[in-house]
Amino acid sequence: MPVPIGSMPQGAHGPSTLDKLKMGGMMGGSVGLIIGFIFGFTNIVRYGPGPNGMLRTLGQYMMGSAATFGFFMAIGTTIRTDSSPIASEAFNRINRRPMILPRQFHPYTARDEKN
């Protein structure tokens, strides 16, 4: 997916650890909402809504599941961002911008012109 112009500074920069923490929390929260809806709806159909009513019971399932999934997913993505400096340097070296030189500065130009 292309990155909009001006959204990231030039060079090999990626999202910060805090950005990855928030992204993991949002992903885990959205997955938790869906899982909470499925399990909550199944339990409401199976056992009834209880004294709190259907919407409140379903909301409790969804929010509890979203908070749990979001918390653990945020921790997991934060732990995953820790990498060795050697691996980070290799990644930055591979993904740097290619250097394109004009023809007059190309190292093989002088040898090619003599032949």
C-alpha positions as CSV (number, residue, x, y, z in Angstrom):
1,M,0.0,0.0,0.0
2,P,1.5,3.3,-1.0
3,V,2.3,5.9,1.7
4,P,0.9,9.3,1.1
5,I,3.5,12.0,0.3
6,G,4.6,13.9,3.4
7,S,3.3,11.4,5.9
8,M,6.7,10.1,6.9
9,P,10.0,11.8,7.0
10,Q,12.7,10.9,4.5
11,G,15.0,8.0,5.3
12,A,14.5,4.6,6.8
13,H,12.1,5.5,9.6
14,G,9.2,3.3,10.8
15,P,6.5,3.5,13.4
16,S,7.7,4.1,17.0
17,T,7.2,1.6,19.8
18,L,4.2,3.7,21.1
19,D,2.6,3.6,17.6
20,K,3.0,-0.2,17.5
21,L,1.5,-0.4,21.0
22,K,-1.5,1.5,19.9
23,M,-1.8,-0.4,16.7
24,G,-1.7,-3.8,18.6
25,G,-4.3,-2.5,21.0
26,M,-6.6,-1.5,18.3
27,M,-6.2,-4.7,16.4
28,G,-6.7,-6.8,19.5
29,G,-9.7,-4.7,20.5
30,S,-11.5,-5.1,17.2
31,V,-10.9,-8.9,17.2
32,G,-12.1,-9.0,20.8
33,L,-15.3,-7.1,19.9
34,I,-16.1,-9.6,17.2
35,I,-15.3,-12.7,19.4
36,G,-17.2,-11.1,22.3
37,F,-20.3,-10.6,20.0
38,I,-20.2,-14.2,18.8
39,F,-19.8,-15.7,22.3
40,G,-22.2,-13.3,23.9
41,F,-24.9,-13.8,21.4
42,T,-24.4,-17.6,21.6
43,N,-24.7,-17.5,25.4
44,I,-27.7,-15.2,25.3
45,V,-29.5,-17.5,22.9
46,R,-28.5,-20.6,24.9
47,Y,-29.1,-19.4,28.5
48,G,-31.1,-16.2,28.2
49,P,-30.2,-12.6,28.8
50,G,-30.4,-12.7,32.6
51,P,-31.4,-9.8,34.9
52,N,-29.4,-7.2,33.0
53,G,-31.2,-7.5,29.7
54,M,-30.0,-8.5,26.3
55,L,-28.0,-5.4,25.2
56,R,-26.2,-4.9,28.5
57,T,-25.2,-8.6,28.7
58,L,-24.0,-8.6,25.1
59,G,-22.1,-5.3,25.7
60,Q,-20.4,-6.8,28.8
61,Y,-19.2,-9.8,26.8
62,M,-18.0,-7.6,24.0
63,M,-16.2,-5.1,26.1
64,G,-14.6,-7.7,28.4
65,S,-13.3,-9.6,25.4
66,A,-12.1,-6.5,23.6
67,A,-10.2,-5.3,26.7
68,T,-8.6,-8.7,27.2
69,F,-7.6,-9.2,23.5
70,G,-6.5,-5.6,23.2
71,F,-4.3,-5.7,26.3
72,F,-2.5,-8.9,25.3
73,M,-2.1,-7.9,21.7
74,A,-0.6,-4.5,22.6
75,I,1.9,-6.2,24.9
76,G,2.7,-8.8,22.2
77,T,3.4,-6.2,19.5
78,T,5.5,-4.1,21.9
79,I,7.6,-7.1,22.8
80,R,8.0,-8.0,19.2
81,T,9.4,-4.6,18.3
82,D,12.5,-5.3,20.4
83,S,15.3,-6.3,17.9
84,S,19.1,-6.4,17.9
85,P,21.0,-3.4,16.5
86,I,22.6,-5.7,14.0
87,A,19.3,-6.7,12.6
88,S,18.0,-3.1,12.6
89,E,21.1,-2.0,10.7
90,A,20.8,-4.8,8.1
91,F,17.1,-3.9,7.6
92,N,17.9,-0.2,7.1
93,R,20.8,-1.1,4.7
94,I,18.5,-3.3,2.6
95,N,15.6,-0.8,2.5
96,R,17.5,2.4,1.9
97,R,16.9,4.6,-1.1
98,P,19.0,3.5,-4.2
99,M,21.8,5.9,-5.2
100,I,21.6,6.9,-8.8
101,L,24.6,8.8,-10.2
102,P,24.8,10.8,-13.4
103,R,26.7,9.0,-16.2
104,Q,29.8,11.2,-15.8
105,F,30.4,9.9,-12.3
106,H,29.8,6.2,-13.1
107,P,32.9,4.2,-12.2
108,Y,32.8,2.2,-15.4
109,T,32.5,5.2,-17.8
110,A,36.3,5.8,-18.2
111,R,37.1,2.2,-19.0
112,D,34.2,1.9,-21.4
113,E,35.2,5.0,-23.3
114,K,38.8,3.8,-23.9
115,N,37.6,0.6,-25.7
